[in-house]
Amino acid sequence: MGTRAYFVSDIHLENMQERNGQNLLRFLRYLAEQDETCDLYFLGDIFDLWLSDHKVFIKKFEPLLEPLRRLKQKGSRLVYFEGNHDMHLQPFWGRVMGFEMHTEVFYETIGSYRVRLEHGDLINLEDKAYLRLKAFNQSWFLKMFAHYLPGPVWNWVGKKLSENSRRRSRGYRVQNEENIRNMIRNHLKRAYQEESFDVMITGHMHVQLDEVVRSGEKIIRNINLGSWLESGHPPILCIEGSEIFWVTQ
């Protein structure tokens, strides 16, 4: 069947004591213990906050790093798409951990499919405030401060952002779930006009979606990974050859 490719996003880990911190650790250890290599894709917002290579983040999430190092050492491919909670990651996740880093849309062949991959924070083009924030987050100014401002300060900022973000995103999702699904569908239509693909995989919107869309005679798989915050069973997608399926931990 070929190499298995796994996809996760929007775990929003605040610490390793959380249920999902243990869920992710268990999954990574499982992958590291297998004889076969795999491709592992992080599609952003794995953490509530991680900036640059600050020791405070490395120390807090150290248990996750050991199985990832084992995966890398045995030849697995590790890919990280920055989100809006994990940014400017090249100094640690790229240089130290050996991840391939992406900040924009990326296309590649995975299994039998041409796949469009992205964090998904450009799905809602009507959210002008967020688009301005995204531009600031990717600016050289924040990149400089992300590296030089002390890690404990960022850790404190992350805790405050986490409290507000979790409360706001959950309320918005519950009230607007069908609207969010339609945003994702409209985004696929726009994206397909830019460049053709077989599968689109996104995150960010915290609504799990997996459906087939037709464009003429073309069949396209539209997948949003959802969020581990709202799911009783952490959503993990897998592509192996021509098979696309959800993994149950």
Backbone torsions as a table, in degrees:
resi	resn	phi	psi	omega
1	MET	NA	-24.8	-179.4
2	GLY	100.3	-179.4	-177.6
3	THR	-66.6	137.4	174.6
4	ARG	-82.1	138.0	175.5
5	ALA	-115.9	128.0	-178.5
6	TYR	-113.5	145.2	-176.3
7	PHE	-133.0	129.3	174.8
8	VAL	-139.1	154.8	174.8
9	SER	-158.3	166.8	169.5
10	ASP	53.4	48.2	173.9
11	ILE	-81.6	-34.4	176.0
12	HIS	56.0	52.6	-179.9
13	LEU	-70.6	129.9	173.4
14	GLU	-98.2	-33.2	176.7
15	ASN	-161.3	171.7	-176.8
16	MET	-81.0	-10.0	179.5
17	GLN	-79.4	-16.0	179.4
18	GLU	-65.6	154.6	177.9
19	ARG	-54.5	-44.5	-175.8
20	ASN	-74.5	-23.5	171.2
21	GLY	-62.9	-42.5	177.8
22	GLN	-70.9	-36.2	176.9
23	ASN	-62.0	-45.8	-179.8
24	LEU	-66.5	-42.0	179.2
25	LEU	-60.4	-44.1	179.5
26	ARG	-62.1	-40.8	179.9
27	PHE	-66.2	-44.3	-179.2
28	LEU	-65.9	-38.8	177.1
29	ARG	-65.2	-37.9	176.4
30	TYR	-59.9	-47.2	179.5
31	LEU	-62.3	-42.1	-177.0
32	ALA	-66.1	-26.2	-177.8
33	GLU	-84.7	-11.7	-179.4
34	GLN	-74.5	151.9	177.8
35	ASP	-71.7	-32.9	-176.3
36	GLU	-83.0	151.4	170.5
37	THR	-80.5	168.5	177.4
38	CYS	-148.5	172.4	169.9
39	ASP	-109.4	129.2	-178.2
40	LEU	-121.4	123.7	-177.8
41	TYR	-114.2	121.0	168.3
42	PHE	-96.6	117.7	-177.4
43	LEU	-100.1	32.4	169.6
44	GLY	96.4	156.7	-179.0
45	ASP	56.1	39.1	173.6
46	ILE	-66.6	-33.8	179.9
47	PHE	-116.9	154.8	173.0
48	ASP	-64.3	-32.7	171.8
49	LEU	-159.9	129.7	168.0
50	TRP	-148.2	121.8	178.0
51	LEU	-126.0	131.7	173.5
52	SER	55.3	-136.6	-174.5
53	ASP	-123.8	36.2	-177.4
54	HIS	-65.8	137.6	-176.9
55	LYS	-63.6	-28.4	-178.5
56	VAL	-62.2	-36.0	178.1
57	PHE	-76.9	-41.5	179.8
58	ILE	-59.7	-45.1	-179.3
59	LYS	-66.6	-41.3	-176.3
60	LYS	-64.1	-36.8	-174.8
61	PHE	-112.4	23.0	-178.2
62	GLU	-53.1	-39.6	-179.0
63	PRO	-56.9	-30.0	-179.6
64	LEU	-73.0	-24.8	-171.1
65	LEU	-74.6	-33.2	-177.0
66	GLU	-62.0	-50.4	177.9
67	PRO	-66.8	-29.4	176.7
68	LEU	-67.4	-38.4	176.4
69	ARG	-63.9	-40.7	178.9
70	ARG	-63.5	-41.3	177.2
71	LEU	-60.7	-44.6	-179.5
72	LYS	-64.7	-42.7	-177.3
73	GLN	-63.5	-32.4	-179.0
74	LYS	-90.4	3.8	171.6
75	GLY	104.5	8.0	176.4
76	SER	-71.2	153.2	179.6
77	ARG	-98.4	128.3	-177.7
78	LEU	-118.1	128.2	-173.9
79	VAL	-131.4	133.7	-177.5
80	TYR	-128.3	121.1	171.4
81	PHE	-98.9	119.1	-179.9
82	GLU	-63.6	142.7	176.4
83	GLY	-106.8	-152.5	177.0
84	ASN	-102.9	2.5	173.3
85	HIS	-116.7	-13.7	175.6
86	ASP	-129.2	109.3	-169.6
87	MET	-137.5	156.0	177.6
88	HIS	53.9	54.1	-169.4
89	LEU	-95.5	-7.1	-175.1
90	GLN	-53.5	-40.8	-177.3
91	PRO	-57.9	-33.0	179.6
92	PHE	-108.2	-57.0	-172.8
93	TRP	-70.4	-29.9	176.4
94	GLY	-83.3	-61.4	-173.3
95	ARG	-71.9	-42.5	-174.9
96	VAL	-85.7	-48.6	-174.2
97	MET	-88.4	-14.7	175.6
98	GLY	80.0	21.0	175.4
99	PHE	-75.7	146.8	164.8
100	GLU	-78.1	128.3	-173.2
101	MET	-107.5	139.3	176.7
102	HIS	-136.4	142.3	174.5
103	THR	-118.6	-7.0	-178.1
104	GLU	-130.0	179.7	176.2
105	VAL	-57.7	142.5	179.9
106	PHE	-140.6	137.2	178.1
107	TYR	-112.6	139.6	172.3
108	GLU	-160.6	163.3	176.5
109	THR	-87.0	123.4	177.9
110	ILE	-127.4	120.6	-174.0
111	GLY	59.1	-127.9	-177.9
112	SER	-92.8	9.0	-167.3
113	TYR	-125.1	147.2	166.5
114	ARG	-89.0	121.9	-169.4
115	VAL	-119.0	134.8	171.1
116	ARG	-97.7	125.2	-177.4
117	LEU	-120.4	139.1	176.3
118	GLU	-166.5	159.4	176.7
119	HIS	-63.6	-42.4	176.9
120	GLY	110.3	6.9	-176.7
121	ASP	-82.3	8.5	170.9
122	LEU	-110.2	14.2	178.3
123	ILE	-68.0	-43.3	-178.8
124	ASN	-97.0	91.9	-178.3
125	LEU	-77.7	-7.0	178.5
126	GLU	-84.9	-13.2	-179.7
127	ASP	-84.3	80.1	-174.7
128	LYS	-65.2	-35.8	179.9
129	ALA	-62.4	-42.4	179.5
130	TYR	-67.8	-39.2	-179.5
131	LEU	-62.2	-36.4	175.5
132	ARG	-67.3	-40.2	177.9
133	LEU	-63.6	-41.1	178.9
134	LYS	-60.6	-43.7	178.7
135	ALA	-60.7	-40.8	178.0
136	PHE	-66.8	-42.3	-178.6
137	ASN	-60.4	-30.8	-177.4
138	GLN	-94.7	3.1	-176.0
139	SER	-74.5	158.9	177.0
140	TRP	-63.9	-29.4	-178.7
141	PHE	-62.1	-51.5	180.0
142	LEU	-69.4	-34.5	178.0
143	LYS	-58.4	-42.0	179.4
144	MET	-65.9	-47.4	-178.7
145	PHE	-69.9	-31.0	178.0
146	ALA	-59.3	-34.9	-177.6
147	HIS	-84.2	-40.6	-169.5
148	TYR	-95.6	-24.1	177.0
149	LEU	-70.5	135.5	-175.0
150	PRO	-54.9	141.1	-179.1
151	GLY	-56.2	-42.8	179.3
152	PRO	-59.2	-30.4	176.7
153	VAL	-66.5	-44.9	178.4
154	TRP	-64.9	-35.2	178.3
155	ASN	-62.4	-41.8	177.7
156	TRP	-65.0	-43.9	177.3
157	VAL	-59.3	-41.7	-178.9
158	GLY	-61.9	-39.2	179.2
159	LYS	-63.9	-41.7	179.2
160	LYS	-67.1	-43.7	178.4
161	LEU	-63.7	-37.1	-178.6
162	SER	-61.9	-46.1	-179.2
163	GLU	-58.6	-45.9	-178.5
164	ASN	-72.1	-41.5	-174.8
165	SER	-66.1	-44.9	-177.5
166	ARG	-64.3	-41.8	179.9
167	ARG	-66.9	-44.3	-176.4
168	ARG	-71.1	-44.7	-175.0
169	SER	-67.0	-38.6	-179.8
170	ARG	-65.9	-44.6	179.6
171	GLY	-63.0	-41.5	179.5
172	TYR	-64.7	-42.6	-177.7
173	ARG	-63.6	-45.1	-177.6
174	VAL	-60.4	-40.1	-176.4
175	GLN	-81.0	-20.2	-171.3
176	ASN	-130.2	27.4	-172.2
177	GLU	-59.3	-45.0	-178.9
178	GLU	-69.3	-35.6	175.0
179	ASN	-62.5	-39.4	178.5
180	ILE	-64.5	-42.5	177.9
181	ARG	-60.1	-40.5	178.7
182	ASN	-67.7	-34.5	174.6
183	MET	-60.5	-43.8	-179.8
184	ILE	-64.3	-41.3	178.6
185	ARG	-63.9	-42.7	179.1
186	ASN	-66.5	-35.8	177.6
187	HIS	-63.3	-40.1	177.6
188	LEU	-60.9	-42.2	179.4
189	LYS	-61.2	-44.8	178.1
190	ARG	-63.5	-43.9	-177.2
191	ALA	-63.6	-39.8	-177.3
192	TYR	-69.0	-25.5	175.3
193	GLN	-71.7	-26.7	178.0
194	GLU	-74.9	-44.2	-176.6
195	GLU	-163.4	139.2	-176.1
196	SER	-77.9	153.8	178.4
197	PHE	-160.4	169.5	178.6
198	ASP	-99.3	-33.2	-176.0
199	VAL	-138.3	137.7	170.2
200	MET	-116.6	127.0	179.1
201	ILE	-120.5	122.9	-178.9
202	THR	-132.7	170.9	172.9
203	GLY	-133.1	-142.1	170.2
204	HIS	73.7	-39.3	-169.8
205	MET	-84.8	-9.2	175.2
206	HIS	62.8	22.8	175.2
207	VAL	-126.8	114.3	-179.6
208	GLN	-71.8	128.9	-177.2
209	LEU	-141.0	134.8	177.3
210	ASP	-150.1	104.2	-176.8
211	GLU	-147.6	162.1	179.1
212	VAL	-101.2	133.2	-179.6
213	VAL	-121.5	140.7	177.1
214	ARG	-105.8	134.9	172.5
215	SER	-127.6	95.1	-170.6
216	GLY	66.7	-123.6	177.1
217	GLU	-91.8	-3.6	-177.5
218	LYS	-83.2	134.5	175.5
219	ILE	-106.6	125.1	-176.5
220	ILE	-120.8	137.4	176.1
221	ARG	-95.8	123.5	-178.0
222	ASN	-109.8	112.8	-173.2
223	ILE	-127.9	125.3	166.1
224	ASN	-112.8	130.4	-170.6
225	LEU	-72.6	-14.0	-178.2
226	GLY	72.2	-166.4	-177.4
227	SER	-127.5	145.2	175.4
228	TRP	-73.2	-17.9	-179.2
229	LEU	-66.1	-39.8	-173.8
230	GLU	-96.1	-3.0	-172.8
231	SER	-107.1	133.4	173.7
232	GLY	-71.3	-25.4	177.8
233	HIS	-120.7	111.5	-176.1
234	PRO	-52.6	122.6	-178.7
235	PRO	-76.0	118.0	177.2
236	ILE	-126.7	120.9	-179.9
237	LEU	-95.5	146.5	177.3
238	CYS	-134.0	138.8	169.6
239	ILE	-120.7	126.1	176.3
240	GLU	-138.0	109.2	-176.5
241	GLY	62.6	-121.3	178.9
242	SER	-94.7	0.7	-177.4
243	GLU	-93.1	134.0	172.5
244	ILE	-125.5	121.9	-175.8
245	PHE	-152.0	163.7	178.4
246	TRP	-96.8	135.3	-179.7
247	VAL	-89.0	134.4	175.1
248	THR	-104.2	119.0	179.8
249	GLN	-74.9	NA	NA
